[in-house]
Amino acid sequence: MGECTPLTKQRIFDPLRPRAHGGSSRPTDRRGVQLVRGLLALAYLLVALLFAIEFVVRAWRFGRYSGTLVEPLFRRWFPKGPAA
């Protein structure tokens, strides 16, 4: 086995760096890493969009938007709720 190295001298994981022991010596394909990062960003944007849609629908449906930063805007858009 090898020697233990202090945490300060350990190599930090980097998917673009070639492997130190075994496997391929080529760096990971950058396009693959960019694709994964792009898909992750898209997933986060979709979650934020769903949250925003749910927030607006709940404000319209139940009228509980007091105390939020968008209260003046929602009061103008939804003056009396869904059964106006």
N, CA, C and O atoms as a GROMACS GRO file, in nm:
protein
  336
    1MET      N    1   0.083  -0.119   0.000
    1MET     CA    2   0.000   0.000   0.000
    1MET      C    3   0.087   0.125   0.000
    1MET      O    4   0.208   0.116   0.019
    2GLY      N    5   0.028   0.237  -0.021
    2GLY     CA    6   0.103   0.362  -0.023
    2GLY      C    7   0.098   0.432   0.111
    2GLY      O    8   0.025   0.393   0.202
    3GLU      N    9   0.178   0.536   0.121
    3GLU     CA   10   0.179   0.615   0.243
    3GLU      C   11   0.057   0.705   0.250
    3GLU      O   12   0.003   0.747   0.147
    4CYS      N   13   0.014   0.734   0.371
    4CYS     CA   14  -0.095   0.828   0.390
    4CYS      C   15  -0.038   0.969   0.380
    4CYS      O   16   0.068   0.998   0.434
    5THR      N   17  -0.108   1.053   0.311
    5THR     CA   18  -0.063   1.192   0.299
    5THR      C   19  -0.154   1.280   0.382
    5THR      O   20  -0.272   1.250   0.398
    6PRO      N   21  -0.100   1.389   0.436
    6PRO     CA   22  -0.186   1.481   0.512
    6PRO      C   23  -0.293   1.539   0.420
    6PRO      O   24  -0.275   1.547   0.298
    7LEU      N   25  -0.403   1.580   0.480
    7LEU     CA   26  -0.514   1.633   0.402
    7LEU      C   27  -0.473   1.755   0.320
    7LEU      O   28  -0.529   1.779   0.213
    8THR      N   29  -0.377   1.832   0.370
    8THR     CA   30  -0.336   1.952   0.297
    8THR      C   31  -0.263   1.918   0.168
    8THR      O   32  -0.257   2.002   0.078
    9LYS      N   33  -0.208   1.798   0.159
    9LYS     CA   34  -0.132   1.762   0.040
    9LYS      C   35  -0.208   1.667  -0.052
    9LYS      O   36  -0.155   1.626  -0.155
   10GLN      N   37  -0.331   1.630  -0.016
   10GLN     CA   38  -0.407   1.541  -0.101
   10GLN      C   39  -0.452   1.617  -0.225
   10GLN      O   40  -0.476   1.738  -0.221
   11ARG      N   41  -0.464   1.545  -0.334
   11ARG     CA   42  -0.513   1.607  -0.458
   11ARG      C   43  -0.664   1.618  -0.451
   11ARG      O   44  -0.733   1.525  -0.408
   12ILE      N   45  -0.714   1.730  -0.493
   12ILE     CA   46  -0.857   1.752  -0.497
   12ILE      C   47  -0.911   1.689  -0.625
   12ILE      O   48  -0.848   1.695  -0.730
   13PHE      N   49  -1.030   1.628  -0.614
   13PHE     CA   50  -1.089   1.563  -0.730
   13PHE      C   51  -1.120   1.666  -0.838
   13PHE      O   52  -1.183   1.768  -0.811
   14ASP      N   53  -1.075   1.638  -0.957
   14ASP     CA   54  -1.102   1.724  -1.072
   14ASP      C   55  -1.133   1.631  -1.189
   14ASP      O   56  -1.047   1.555  -1.233
   15PRO      N   57  -1.258   1.638  -1.241
   15PRO     CA   58  -1.293   1.545  -1.348
   15PRO      C   59  -1.214   1.566  -1.476
   15PRO      O   60  -1.214   1.478  -1.562
   16LEU      N   61  -1.148   1.680  -1.492
   16LEU     CA   62  -1.072   1.706  -1.614
   16LEU      C   63  -0.925   1.665  -1.601
   16LEU      O   64  -0.851   1.668  -1.700
   17ARG      N   65  -0.882   1.626  -1.482
   17ARG     CA   66  -0.744   1.585  -1.460
   17ARG      C   67  -0.730   1.436  -1.491
   17ARG      O   68  -0.820   1.359  -1.458
   18PRO      N   69  -0.620   1.394  -1.553
   18PRO     CA   70  -0.602   1.251  -1.579
   18PRO      C   71  -0.592   1.172  -1.448
   18PRO      O   72  -0.553   1.226  -1.344
   19ARG      N   73  -0.629   1.045  -1.454
   19ARG     CA   74  -0.624   0.961  -1.335
   19ARG      C   75  -0.480   0.936  -1.295
   19ARG      O   76  -0.392   0.921  -1.380
   20ALA      N   77  -0.456   0.932  -1.164
   20ALA     CA   78  -0.320   0.911  -1.114
   20ALA      C   79  -0.283   0.763  -1.114
   20ALA      O   80  -0.168   0.728  -1.142
   21HIS      N   81  -0.378   0.675  -1.083
   21HIS     CA   82  -0.348   0.533  -1.070
   21HIS      C   83  -0.445   0.452  -1.156
   21HIS      O   84  -0.565   0.450  -1.129
   22GLY      N   85  -0.395   0.390  -1.257
   22GLY     CA   86  -0.475   0.301  -1.339
   22GLY      C   87  -0.571   0.375  -1.430
   22GLY      O   88  -0.582   0.498  -1.425
   23GLY      N   89  -0.640   0.300  -1.512
   23GLY     CA   90  -0.737   0.360  -1.602
   23GLY      C   91  -0.671   0.435  -1.715
   23GLY      O   92  -0.552   0.419  -1.741
   24SER      N   93  -0.748   0.515  -1.779
   24SER     CA   94  -0.699   0.590  -1.893
   24SER      C   95  -0.615   0.709  -1.847
   24SER      O   96  -0.643   0.769  -1.743
   25SER      N   97  -0.514   0.741  -1.924
   25SER     CA   98  -0.432   0.857  -1.890
   25SER      C   99  -0.484   0.984  -1.958
   25SER      O  100  -0.432   1.093  -1.935
   26ARG      N  101  -0.588   0.967  -2.040
   26ARG     CA  102  -0.645   1.084  -2.107
   26ARG      C  103  -0.737   1.159  -2.010
   26ARG      O  104  -0.802   1.097  -1.926
   27PRO      N  105  -0.743   1.292  -2.021
   27PRO     CA  106  -0.839   1.365  -1.939
   27PRO      C  107  -0.981   1.334  -1.986
   27PRO      O  108  -1.004   1.296  -2.101
   28THR      N  109  -1.075   1.352  -1.897
   28THR     CA  110  -1.215   1.329  -1.930
   28THR      C  111  -1.256   1.423  -2.042
   28THR      O  112  -1.209   1.536  -2.050
   29ASP      N  113  -1.343   1.376  -2.126
   29ASP     CA  114  -1.393   1.456  -2.237
   29ASP      C  115  -1.464   1.580  -2.183
   29ASP      O  116  -1.562   1.568  -2.109
   30ARG      N  117  -1.418   1.696  -2.219
   30ARG     CA  118  -1.474   1.822  -2.170
   30ARG      C  119  -1.619   1.841  -2.215
   30ARG      O  120  -1.700   1.899  -2.143
   31ARG      N  121  -1.650   1.791  -2.333
   31ARG     CA  122  -1.789   1.805  -2.381
   31ARG      C  123  -1.886   1.729  -2.293
   31ARG      O  124  -1.998   1.775  -2.271
   32GLY      N  125  -1.844   1.615  -2.244
   32GLY     CA  126  -1.930   1.537  -2.154
   32GLY      C  127  -1.954   1.610  -2.022
   32GLY      O  128  -2.065   1.611  -1.970
   33VAL      N  129  -1.848   1.670  -1.969
   33VAL     CA  130  -1.861   1.746  -1.845
   33VAL      C  131  -1.950   1.868  -1.867
   33VAL      O  132  -2.033   1.900  -1.782
   34GLN      N  133  -1.932   1.934  -1.978
   34GLN     CA  134  -2.016   2.051  -2.008
   34GLN      C  135  -2.161   2.011  -2.027
   34GLN      O  136  -2.252   2.085  -1.987
   35LEU      N  137  -2.185   1.896  -2.087
   35LEU     CA  138  -2.322   1.848  -2.105
   35LEU      C  139  -2.388   1.822  -1.970
   35LEU      O  140  -2.503   1.861  -1.949
   36VAL      N  141  -2.317   1.757  -1.881
   36VAL     CA  142  -2.373   1.728  -1.749
   36VAL      C  143  -2.401   1.858  -1.674
   36VAL      O  144  -2.506   1.872  -1.611
   37ARG      N  145  -2.309   1.951  -1.679
   37ARG     CA  146  -2.330   2.080  -1.611
   37ARG      C  147  -2.447   2.156  -1.672
   37ARG      O  148  -2.525   2.218  -1.600
   38GLY      N  149  -2.461   2.151  -1.803
   38GLY     CA  150  -2.573   2.217  -1.868
   38GLY      C  151  -2.706   2.154  -1.830
   38GLY      O  152  -2.804   2.225  -1.806
   39LEU      N  153  -2.710   2.021  -1.824
   39LEU     CA  154  -2.833   1.953  -1.784
   39LEU      C  155  -2.868   1.984  -1.638
   39LEU      O  156  -2.985   1.999  -1.604
   40LEU      N  157  -2.767   1.993  -1.554
   40LEU     CA  158  -2.791   2.029  -1.414
   40LEU      C  159  -2.847   2.171  -1.404
   40LEU      O  160  -2.940   2.195  -1.328
   41ALA      N  161  -2.791   2.263  -1.480
   41ALA     CA  162  -2.841   2.400  -1.479
   41ALA      C  163  -2.985   2.405  -1.529
   41ALA      O  164  -3.067   2.478  -1.474
   42LEU      N  165  -3.015   2.328  -1.632
   42LEU     CA  166  -3.152   2.323  -1.684
   42LEU      C  167  -3.247   2.265  -1.580
   42LEU      O  168  -3.360   2.313  -1.567
   43ALA      N  169  -3.204   2.164  -1.508
   43ALA     CA  170  -3.288   2.105  -1.403
   43ALA      C  171  -3.318   2.208  -1.294
   43ALA      O  172  -3.432   2.219  -1.248
   44TYR      N  173  -3.217   2.283  -1.252
   44TYR     CA  174  -3.238   2.387  -1.151
   44TYR      C  175  -3.333   2.495  -1.201
   44TYR      O  176  -3.417   2.544  -1.126
   45LEU      N  177  -3.321   2.533  -1.327
   45LEU     CA  178  -3.411   2.634  -1.383
   45LEU      C  179  -3.556   2.584  -1.387
   45LEU      O  180  -3.649   2.660  -1.360
   46LEU      N  181  -3.574   2.456  -1.422
   46LEU     CA  182  -3.709   2.400  -1.424
   46LEU      C  183  -3.770   2.395  -1.285
   46LEU      O  184  -3.889   2.423  -1.269
   47VAL      N  185  -3.692   2.360  -1.186
   47VAL     CA  186  -3.741   2.358  -1.048
   47VAL      C  187  -3.780   2.499  -1.004
   47VAL      O  188  -3.884   2.518  -0.941
   48ALA      N  189  -3.698   2.598  -1.037
   48ALA     CA  190  -3.731   2.737  -1.002
   48ALA      C  191  -3.857   2.784  -1.073
   48ALA      O  192  -3.938   2.855  -1.014
   49LEU      N  193  -3.874   2.746  -1.199
   49LEU     CA  194  -3.994   2.782  -1.274
   49LEU      C  195  -4.118   2.718  -1.213
   49LEU      O  196  -4.221   2.784  -1.199
   50LEU      N  197  -4.109   2.591  -1.176
   50LEU     CA  198  -4.222   2.525  -1.112
   50LEU      C  199  -4.257   2.591  -0.979
   50LEU      O  200  -4.375   2.607  -0.947
   51PHE      N  201  -4.156   2.628  -0.901
   51PHE     CA  202  -4.181   2.697  -0.775
   51PHE      C  203  -4.251   2.830  -0.799
   51PHE      O  204  -4.346   2.864  -0.728
   52ALA      N  205  -4.206   2.906  -0.897
   52ALA     CA  206  -4.267   3.035  -0.926
   52ALA      C  207  -4.413   3.019  -0.971
   52ALA      O  208  -4.499   3.096  -0.930
   53ILE      N  209  -4.440   2.918  -1.055
   53ILE     CA  210  -4.577   2.894  -1.099
   53ILE      C  211  -4.664   2.855  -0.981
   53ILE      O  212  -4.777   2.904  -0.968
   54GLU      N  213  -4.614   2.768  -0.895
   54GLU     CA  214  -4.691   2.727  -0.777
   54GLU      C  215  -4.718   2.846  -0.686
   54GLU      O  216  -4.828   2.859  -0.632
   55PHE      N  217  -4.622   2.932  -0.669
   55PHE     CA  218  -4.637   3.050  -0.583
   55PHE      C  219  -4.747   3.142  -0.637
   55PHE      O  220  -4.830   3.191  -0.560
   56VAL      N  221  -4.748   3.165  -0.768
   56VAL     CA  222  -4.848   3.253  -0.828
   56VAL      C  223  -4.987   3.189  -0.820
   56VAL      O  224  -5.085   3.257  -0.790
   57VAL      N  225  -4.997   3.060  -0.848
   57VAL     CA  226  -5.127   2.992  -0.844
   57VAL      C  227  -5.183   2.992  -0.702
   57VAL      O  228  -5.302   3.015  -0.682
   58ARG      N  229  -5.097   2.966  -0.605
   58ARG     CA  230  -5.144   2.968  -0.466
   58ARG      C  231  -5.187   3.109  -0.424
   58ARG      O  232  -5.284   3.124  -0.350
   59ALA      N  233  -5.116   3.210  -0.470
   59ALA     CA  234  -5.155   3.347  -0.437
   59ALA      C  235  -5.291   3.379  -0.499
   59ALA      O  236  -5.373   3.445  -0.436
   60TRP      N  237  -5.314   3.334  -0.620
   60TRP     CA  238  -5.442   3.358  -0.687
   60TRP      C  239  -5.555   3.278  -0.621
   60TRP      O  240  -5.664   3.329  -0.596
   61ARG      N  241  -5.525   3.150  -0.592
   61ARG     CA  242  -5.628   3.060  -0.542
   61ARG      C  243  -5.667   3.091  -0.398
   61ARG      O  244  -5.786   3.093  -0.366
   62PHE      N  245  -5.570   3.114  -0.311
   62PHE     CA  246  -5.598   3.128  -0.168
   62PHE      C  247  -5.585   3.271  -0.119
   62PHE      O  248  -5.635   3.302  -0.010
   63GLY      N  249  -5.521   3.359  -0.194
   63GLY     CA  250  -5.509   3.498  -0.154
   63GLY      C  251  -5.421   3.522  -0.033
   63GLY      O  252  -5.435   3.625   0.033
   64ARG      N  253  -5.332   3.430  -0.003
   64ARG     CA  254  -5.242   3.446   0.113
   64ARG      C  255  -5.106   3.495   0.065
   64ARG      O  256  -5.011   3.418   0.054
   65TYR      N  257  -5.098   3.621   0.037
   65TYR     CA  258  -4.971   3.676  -0.011
   65TYR      C  259  -4.927   3.794   0.072
   65TYR      O  260  -4.839   3.869   0.029
   66SER      N  261  -4.985   3.813   0.188
   66SER     CA  262  -4.943   3.925   0.273
   66SER      C  263  -4.807   3.894   0.334
   66SER      O  264  -4.778   3.781   0.373
   67GLY      N  265  -4.725   3.995   0.342
   67GLY     CA  266  -4.592   3.979   0.398
   67GLY      C  267  -4.486   3.939   0.298
   67GLY      O  268  -4.370   3.923   0.337
   68THR      N  269  -4.520   3.922   0.172
   68THR     CA  270  -4.419   3.887   0.072
   68THR      C  271  -4.376   4.013  -0.002
   68THR      O  272  -4.441   4.117   0.006
   69LEU      N  273  -4.267   4.003  -0.074
   69LEU     CA  274  -4.216   4.118  -0.148
   69LEU      C  275  -4.302   4.154  -0.269
   69LEU      O  276  -4.298   4.267  -0.317
   70VAL      N  277  -4.380   4.058  -0.316
   70VAL     CA  278  -4.462   4.081  -0.434
   70VAL      C  279  -4.608   4.111  -0.397
   70VAL      O  280  -4.696   4.108  -0.483
   71GLU      N  281  -4.633   4.140  -0.270
   71GLU     CA  282  -4.770   4.165  -0.224
   71GLU      C  283  -4.840   4.276  -0.302
   71GLU      O  284  -4.954   4.256  -0.345
   72PRO      N  285  -4.779   4.393  -0.325
   72PRO     CA  286  -4.849   4.499  -0.400
   72PRO      C  287  -4.885   4.455  -0.543
   72PRO      O  288  -4.993   4.488  -0.593
   73LEU      N  289  -4.797   4.381  -0.606
   73LEU     CA  290  -4.822   4.334  -0.742
   73LEU      C  291  -4.937   4.234  -0.743
   73LEU      O  292  -5.025   4.242  -0.829
   74PHE      N  293  -4.937   4.138  -0.650
   74PHE     CA  294  -5.043   4.038  -0.644
   74PHE      C  295  -5.177   4.101  -0.607
   74PHE      O  296  -5.281   4.058  -0.657
   75ARG      N  297  -5.178   4.201  -0.521
   75ARG     CA  298  -5.303   4.267  -0.484
   75ARG      C  299  -5.364   4.337  -0.606
   75ARG      O  300  -5.486   4.343  -0.619
   76ARG      N  301  -5.280   4.388  -0.693
   76ARG     CA  302  -5.329   4.452  -0.815
   76ARG      C  303  -5.378   4.349  -0.916
   76ARG      O  304  -5.481   4.369  -0.980
   77TRP      N  305  -5.305   4.238  -0.930
   77TRP     CA  306  -5.342   4.134  -1.027
   77TRP      C  307  -5.463   4.052  -0.982
   77TRP      O  308  -5.550   4.021  -1.063
   78PHE      N  309  -5.467   4.018  -0.852
   78PHE     CA  310  -5.574   3.930  -0.800
   78PHE      C  311  -5.648   4.002  -0.688
   78PHE      O  312  -5.627   3.970  -0.571
   79PRO      N  313  -5.734   4.100  -0.722
   79PRO     CA  314  -5.797   4.178  -0.617
   79PRO      C  315  -5.891   4.098  -0.526
   79PRO      O  316  -5.897   4.126  -0.407
   80LYS      N  317  -5.962   4.000  -0.578
   80LYS     CA  318  -6.059   3.928  -0.495
   80LYS      C  319  -6.046   3.779  -0.503
   80LYS      O  320  -6.139   3.708  -0.463
   81GLY      N  321  -5.937   3.726  -0.552
   81GLY     CA  322  -5.918   3.582  -0.557
   81GLY      C  323  -5.981   3.521  -0.681
   81GLY      O  324  -6.018   3.594  -0.773
   82PRO      N  325  -5.992   3.387  -0.685
   82PRO     CA  326  -6.037   3.317  -0.805
   82PRO      C  327  -6.186   3.335  -0.834
   82PRO      O  328  -6.227   3.329  -0.950
   83ALA      N  329  -6.267   3.357  -0.733
   83ALA     CA  330  -6.412   3.369  -0.753
   83ALA      C  331  -6.453   3.515  -0.760
   83ALA      O  332  -6.547   3.555  -0.691
   84ALA      N  333  -6.386   3.593  -0.841
   84ALA     CA  334  -6.416   3.735  -0.849
   84ALA      C  335  -6.547   3.762  -0.918
   84ALA      O  336  -6.586   3.878  -0.933
   0.00000   0.00000   0.00000
